[in-house]
Amino acid sequence: MKVSEDPAFKKASYSYFQGHAITGGLLLFLPLGPLRHYLAGPISYFQRVRQRRVLSIVAAEFQERLNGAGSGKTHIDGIEWTIKMLKEFPGKPGEPLPLFQMSHELVHILGAAHTPVGMTLTQMVWQMLVQPEYLHALRKEAEEAVAKVGFTDRIVEYLPLQDSYIREANRLYPSNIGEKVRERKTNEAFR
């Protein structure tokens, strides 16, 4: 099973990522004064428990795939890419693989990526609803790309208009926290 389809992982990771804001808010905004250093450990304890839960699920999936469970299944995800990279850069002979460290890196990347991507996708859908005249050209390009190469990783090569649309949505409505929305200098429509 892919980790992303596992209900336990979904629940654990949602709790973990939501806990960042709660724990961070407590540590940053409570007037703890000189006690902050001493209280940070107990306050962040539950966040570390949530983190352990997520990391153990990912590490177990790493171990399962390394042991060959589910052989023949094709996974296109960070775990599979890391395993392929291990074949190129195997590390020191005789040392066990740092599964927990690898899991931590993947979860860190997931946390860094999920919010901006969701915000960008939401902004793109909103812009398509506000300006539906772009939808026809984007849909036509997608249909032609699927007809040429199907739903493969090469499809990206055949979607320059969609790439431009995503970049323009990100430029005008950045997903970075604290950025000011940029304005267009002309009234010319997106092309």
PAPADO-209991 format. One record per residue (C-alpha): x, y, z; residue in three letters. Coordinates in pm, whole numbers, plus 50000, padded with zeros to 5 digits. Example, Ala and Ser with C-alpha at 12.3 -4.5 7.8 and 13.67 -1.06 7.14 Angstrom:
BEGIN
[[51230, 49550, 50780], "ALA"]
[[51367, 49894, 50714], "SER"]
***
This chain:
BEGIN
[[50000, 50000, 50000], "MET"]
[[50118, 50349, 49928], "LYS"]
[[50160, 50556, 50241], "VAL"]
[[49950, 50838, 50096], "SER"]
[[49651, 50602, 50077], "GLU"]
[[49689, 50479, 50435], "ASP"]
[[49417, 50629, 50661], "PRO"]
[[49646, 50601, 50964], "ALA"]
[[49914, 50805, 50785], "PHE"]
[[49663, 51066, 50670], "LYS"]
[[49532, 51109, 51022], "LYS"]
[[49878, 51112, 51183], "ALA"]
[[50031, 51353, 50930], "SER"]
[[49734, 51592, 50947], "TYR"]
[[49763, 51597, 51325], "SER"]
[[50140, 51649, 51304], "TYR"]
[[50128, 51936, 51053], "PHE"]
[[49840, 52103, 51237], "GLN"]
[[50042, 52071, 51556], "GLY"]
[[50318, 52290, 51409], "HIS"]
[[50096, 52597, 51428], "ALA"]
[[49964, 52515, 51774], "ILE"]
[[50303, 52436, 51927], "THR"]
[[50471, 52726, 51750], "GLY"]
[[50198, 52964, 51860], "GLY"]
[[50227, 52855, 52220], "LEU"]
[[50603, 52892, 52225], "LEU"]
[[50611, 53223, 52039], "LEU"]
[[50317, 53409, 52183], "PHE"]
[[50282, 53296, 52544], "LEU"]
[[50459, 53544, 52772], "PRO"]
[[50696, 53284, 52917], "LEU"]
[[50989, 53520, 52964], "GLY"]
[[51303, 53353, 53101], "PRO"]
[[51107, 53029, 53157], "LEU"]
[[51064, 52977, 52781], "ARG"]
[[51381, 52768, 52759], "HIS"]
[[51267, 52538, 53040], "TYR"]
[[50905, 52507, 52928], "LEU"]
[[50974, 52453, 52557], "ALA"]
[[51046, 52081, 52608], "GLY"]
[[50725, 51997, 52795], "PRO"]
[[50512, 52217, 52565], "ILE"]
[[50651, 52055, 52250], "SER"]
[[50634, 51700, 52391], "TYR"]
[[50304, 51616, 52220], "PHE"]
[[50432, 51750, 51889], "GLN"]
[[50731, 51516, 51913], "ARG"]
[[50493, 51226, 51985], "VAL"]
[[50291, 51315, 51671], "ARG"]
[[50614, 51341, 51472], "GLN"]
[[50729, 50996, 51592], "ARG"]
[[50398, 50845, 51485], "ARG"]
[[50432, 50983, 51130], "VAL"]
[[50799, 50888, 51102], "LEU"]
[[50738, 50533, 51220], "SER"]
[[50470, 50482, 50951], "ILE"]
[[50705, 50609, 50679], "VAL"]
[[51001, 50409, 50814], "ALA"]
[[50787, 50092, 50817], "ALA"]
[[50694, 50151, 50453], "GLU"]
[[51062, 50205, 50368], "PHE"]
[[51151, 49876, 50537], "GLN"]
[[50865, 49692, 50368], "GLU"]
[[50973, 49808, 50023], "ARG"]
[[51340, 49738, 50089], "LEU"]
[[51244, 49383, 50192], "ASN"]
[[51068, 49342, 49858], "GLY"]
[[50712, 49333, 49987], "ALA"]
[[50472, 49420, 49708], "GLY"]
[[50734, 49345, 49442], "SER"]
[[50606, 49413, 49098], "GLY"]
[[50400, 49710, 49212], "LYS"]
[[50510, 50040, 49071], "THR"]
[[50524, 50326, 49315], "HIS"]
[[50598, 50677, 49199], "ILE"]
[[50672, 50859, 49521], "ASP"]
[[50948, 50994, 49741], "GLY"]
[[51010, 50658, 49906], "ILE"]
[[51071, 50489, 49571], "GLU"]
[[51296, 50773, 49452], "TRP"]
[[51500, 50749, 49771], "THR"]
[[51536, 50373, 49731], "ILE"]
[[51652, 50420, 49369], "LYS"]
[[51900, 50681, 49489], "MET"]
[[52033, 50433, 49746], "LEU"]
[[52130, 50203, 49460], "LYS"]
[[52343, 50482, 49313], "GLU"]
[[52480, 50601, 49649], "PHE"]
[[52468, 50297, 49877], "PRO"]
[[52649, 50447, 50175], "GLY"]
[[52907, 50266, 50386], "LYS"]
[[52914, 49887, 50353], "PRO"]
[[52802, 49700, 50663], "GLY"]
[[52619, 49995, 50817], "GLU"]
[[52241, 49975, 50851], "PRO"]
[[52035, 50218, 50650], "LEU"]
[[51925, 50527, 50844], "PRO"]
[[51554, 50460, 50785], "LEU"]
[[51436, 50705, 51047], "PHE"]
[[51656, 50982, 50909], "GLN"]
[[51538, 50912, 50553], "MET"]
[[51178, 50913, 50678], "SER"]
[[51235, 51242, 50857], "HIS"]
[[51371, 51401, 50539], "GLU"]
[[51070, 51286, 50336], "LEU"]
[[50820, 51408, 50595], "VAL"]
[[51006, 51740, 50611], "HIS"]
[[50981, 51778, 50232], "ILE"]
[[50612, 51684, 50246], "LEU"]
[[50547, 51948, 50509], "GLY"]
[[50737, 52213, 50315], "ALA"]
[[50557, 52129, 49992], "ALA"]
[[50194, 52066, 50077], "HIS"]
[[50084, 52414, 50182], "THR"]
[[50226, 52617, 49889], "PRO"]
[[50106, 52358, 49637], "VAL"]
[[49755, 52359, 49782], "GLY"]
[[49751, 52737, 49788], "MET"]
[[49872, 52758, 49427], "THR"]
[[49615, 52503, 49307], "LEU"]
[[49339, 52685, 49491], "THR"]
[[49447, 53015, 49336], "GLN"]
[[49458, 52857, 48987], "MET"]
[[49109, 52711, 49022], "VAL"]
[[48983, 53046, 49150], "TRP"]
[[49140, 53231, 48857], "GLN"]
[[48980, 52986, 48614], "MET"]
[[48642, 53051, 48774], "LEU"]
[[48694, 53426, 48762], "VAL"]
[[48833, 53418, 48406], "GLN"]
[[48679, 53113, 48235], "PRO"]
[[48802, 53221, 47891], "GLU"]
[[49136, 53049, 47969], "TYR"]
[[48977, 52714, 48040], "LEU"]
[[48913, 52616, 47677], "HIS"]
[[49276, 52662, 47568], "ALA"]
[[49411, 52482, 47876], "LEU"]
[[49170, 52191, 47831], "ARG"]
[[49251, 52161, 47459], "LYS"]
[[49625, 52153, 47533], "GLU"]
[[49574, 51882, 47798], "ALA"]
[[49362, 51666, 47564], "GLU"]
[[49625, 51692, 47289], "GLU"]
[[49906, 51604, 47532], "ALA"]
[[49719, 51299, 47662], "VAL"]
[[49656, 51187, 47304], "ALA"]
[[50030, 51214, 47224], "LYS"]
[[50193, 51055, 47531], "VAL"]
[[49913, 50947, 47765], "GLY"]
[[49934, 51004, 48140], "PHE"]
[[50310, 50960, 48167], "THR"]
[[50584, 51173, 48315], "ASP"]
[[50654, 51304, 47962], "ARG"]
[[50318, 51483, 47954], "ILE"]
[[50480, 51788, 48116], "VAL"]
[[50680, 51847, 47795], "GLU"]
[[50354, 51896, 47606], "TYR"]
[[50189, 52143, 47844], "LEU"]
[[50370, 52477, 47796], "PRO"]
[[50050, 52681, 47825], "LEU"]
[[49957, 52514, 48154], "GLN"]
[[50313, 52565, 48278], "ASP"]
[[50284, 52935, 48193], "SER"]
[[49943, 52956, 48359], "TYR"]
[[50078, 52801, 48681], "ILE"]
[[50383, 53030, 48681], "ARG"]
[[50171, 53338, 48613], "GLU"]
[[49924, 53248, 48888], "ALA"]
[[50218, 53199, 49124], "ASN"]
[[50377, 53528, 49016], "ARG"]
[[50062, 53736, 49053], "LEU"]
[[49929, 53555, 49361], "TYR"]
[[50234, 53408, 49540], "PRO"]
[[50180, 53137, 49797], "SER"]
[[50460, 53266, 50020], "ASN"]
[[50345, 53384, 50358], "ILE"]
[[50364, 53759, 50399], "GLY"]
[[50411, 53846, 50033], "GLU"]
[[50209, 54126, 49882], "LYS"]
[[49994, 54030, 49584], "VAL"]
[[50160, 54169, 49273], "ARG"]
[[49964, 54372, 49023], "GLU"]
[[49972, 54359, 48646], "ARG"]
[[50131, 54653, 48468], "LYS"]
[[49901, 54618, 48166], "THR"]
[[49543, 54518, 48109], "ASN"]
[[49650, 54268, 47844], "GLU"]
[[49498, 53924, 47892], "ALA"]
[[49706, 53617, 47977], "PHE"]
[[49829, 53431, 47667], "ARG"]
***
